[in-house]
């Protein structure tokens, strides 16, 4: 990458060879609408005990939150217990079941827009009534609703499918042209007078594409597939199947979710009167890579005055990183920066105290960290780096300095670090000594994202 040189000023600093995004493997009025609210159950049998319900969604508003409510089917019972919660900023809470509403309460704290939330509640007893209910999820600040949304349905039946499984021909997040295969054994006999007319299978939120029906057992010549939300429906069938029949259905033409994770699939068989058998298959893990996009070059310019100056890169586009952890490992990650000596011909700037990164474009001594914003959905990064960060240069093999450090089980999904319009952008600073001689100084800077905190 070429250096940037300012000819209009008597003194300019330029950067060459910035290695952007190197992957190192060593690498409230009315309530707003929640994004992608879902709920799943570990058991679909009516009356089943010790079931776990999992709720996921992405926040739509930045707000202080203290509780989240989730409706459940009438007749749900048991002694609910918190199984897992993310992000950690809302963990450590308590759960209560009253009537048909679960309430998760926790210590009030700020939650940013675009935060991916997951809450798993165990110890539940399913409703005794067959059907396909949805769940309404509401985030609250005290008693005031902040965001709300309605999930897709979960199917409860008395007949339970067995030998359930599902697989994907490609498990890379965002992969296209993927086929999913669902397998199971029926429990209830469907007669010629009341045959199976469709099958439904849930898929990860964010799955897209134009689904078609591939190979099937038994053969379903006229079957068609459609995708609505996170549910694939295979229809155009009329099958009289005895209980205990093994079924396999391949659905083609899909594009995987863009969010790494492990996903189960709820499968149900349906007659004209509604669902007959159901069950949970999986999970299947979808993973991707850890990526980083950093500025392609950095530029500083000033007029020499004979006194020391702190000069910030004034280019708006240079004031951010974009990172995405789609590995699904939850191992955490960190960003490192190394730089060679700033050199103009035979002249150099000091290796110590010259190059600094902060979370501010107005103060070289600012102790604030760069802001973190989710790009649609993420688990915000928990950053333990102390600012400002001094980056010591060297003529060769400069030592990398950690400029952003992400704790395990945070920083999952796509996000922007800093940003030209953020309250705390990434600030790139150079200290120009009063004794500096006019010239164009260059440095090679390498930016890497490294797995692990």
HUKA-V601800 format. One record per helix or strand of 2 or more residues. SS is the DSSP state (H for helix, E for strand). FROM is the first residue (numbers start at 0). TO is the last residue. Records with the same first field share a line. If there is no record, write none. Layout:
# HUKA-V601800
SS->FROM-TO  FROM-TO
This chain:
# HUKA-V601800
E->10-23  31-32  34-40  50-57  62-70  76-85  93-97  100-110  114-124  130-132  135-140  143-149  153-156  158-159  161-167  177-184  197-201  207-216  223-227  230-234  245-254  260-270  273-286  289-292  298-301  308-311  319-324  332-339  342-343  346-347  354-357  371-378  388-390  400-405  411-417  426-431  439-450
H->87-89  315-317
